[in-house]
Amino acid sequence: MRTAQLKGTQTASLAAHGVALDQGSALDVLTSTDVMGAADAATIHDNAAKESWGDQVQAANYRSQASNANPWAAGFTSMIGGASTVADRWYKYKTATKGVFASDYSGTLS
């Protein structure tokens, strides 16, 4: 779009000054504008294709990470951690109350 606008401006300016557009330097300028416009369009297309490829690779990485995430493993790990906490608290309770059992209680307080 910008190339067409630039070429239009060049054509109008050259024609306004009475320059023949179909030969010599004027033709070279207009042809160069077309060539550079095509090169810019190709660069834009190439960059878009590279960005698209990068997005596709990133999506594949996310899918791979999601498939490797196992909710059962996470739950099992949580359960093991919880059991460890319960066991630790039970051990602390038993060592803190060592020697004090319900069978030792006679029913009267001294």
Number of C-alpha atoms within 10 A of each C-alpha: 8 8 16 12 10 15 19 13 12 17 18 14 12 14 13 9 8 9 16 13 17 10 9 10 12 17 15 13 15 17 13 13 17 16 13 12 18 13 12 13 14 12 12 12 12 12 12 12 12 12 12 12 12 12 12 12 12 12 12 12 12 12 12 11 11 10 9 9 11 10 9 9 10 11 11 11 12 12 12 12 12 12 12 12 12 12 12 12 12 12 12 12 11 13 11 10 10 9 9 11 9 8 7 8 9 7 8 5 5 3
